[in-house]
Amino acid sequence: MTGQLTVVVNGEQRRFSAPATLQTLLTELTLDPRTVVVEHERRIVRRVDLAGTAVAEGDHVEIVHFVGGG
């Protein structure tokens, strides 16, 4: 079954296609998983686990971008 779900991303409610994983959220947000760190429900998720981590209605996700500089 497909539909929509609401997820809180960096403190803001966002709508995504359901069912969803952390990988599909990053894809919909056009973010490269190699350049971010993802926290799901207060747990850091390893990059290799993004595609296998399901996201449910009302979950909280924090995404932090790597920034380079000198």
C-alpha positions as CSV (number, residue, x, y, z in Angstrom):
1,M,0.0,0.0,0.0
2,T,1.3,3.4,-0.9
3,G,0.4,6.8,0.4
4,Q,1.8,9.7,2.3
5,L,3.4,10.0,5.8
6,T,4.5,13.0,7.9
7,V,8.0,13.0,9.3
8,V,9.7,15.7,11.4
9,V,12.9,16.5,9.6
10,N,15.2,18.9,11.4
11,G,12.3,20.2,13.5
12,E,10.0,20.8,10.5
13,Q,7.1,18.5,9.5
14,R,7.5,17.2,5.9
15,R,5.4,14.9,3.8
16,F,6.9,11.9,2.0
17,S,5.7,9.0,-0.1
18,A,5.0,5.9,1.9
19,P,6.3,3.3,2.6
20,A,9.7,5.1,3.2
21,T,13.2,4.3,4.4
22,L,15.8,6.8,5.4
23,Q,17.4,6.3,2.0
24,T,14.2,7.2,0.2
25,L,13.8,10.4,2.4
26,L,17.3,11.4,1.4
27,T,16.5,10.8,-2.3
28,E,13.3,12.9,-2.1
29,L,15.3,15.6,-0.4
30,T,18.0,15.3,-3.1
31,L,20.7,14.7,-0.5
32,D,23.7,12.6,-1.1
33,P,24.1,10.1,1.8
34,R,27.9,10.4,1.5
35,T,27.7,14.1,2.6
36,V,25.3,13.8,5.6
37,V,24.9,12.2,9.0
38,V,21.4,10.9,9.8
39,E,19.9,10.6,13.2
40,H,16.6,8.7,13.4
41,E,14.6,8.7,16.6
42,R,17.8,9.9,18.5
43,R,20.0,7.2,17.1
44,I,22.8,7.8,14.5
45,V,22.2,5.5,11.5
46,R,25.2,4.1,9.6
47,R,25.2,4.8,5.9
48,V,25.0,1.1,5.1
49,D,21.8,0.9,7.1
50,L,19.9,3.8,5.5
51,A,18.1,1.7,2.9
52,G,17.0,-0.9,5.5
53,T,15.7,1.6,8.2
54,A,12.0,2.1,7.8
55,V,10.4,5.4,8.6
56,A,7.0,5.6,10.3
57,E,4.4,8.3,10.6
58,G,5.5,11.0,13.1
59,D,9.2,9.8,13.3
60,H,11.9,12.4,14.0
61,V,14.9,12.6,11.7
62,E,17.8,15.0,12.0
63,I,20.1,15.5,9.0
64,V,23.5,17.2,9.4
65,H,25.5,18.2,6.3
66,F,29.3,18.0,6.1
67,V,30.8,21.4,5.4
68,G,34.3,21.8,4.1
69,G,36.5,24.8,4.5
70,G,39.8,26.2,5.5
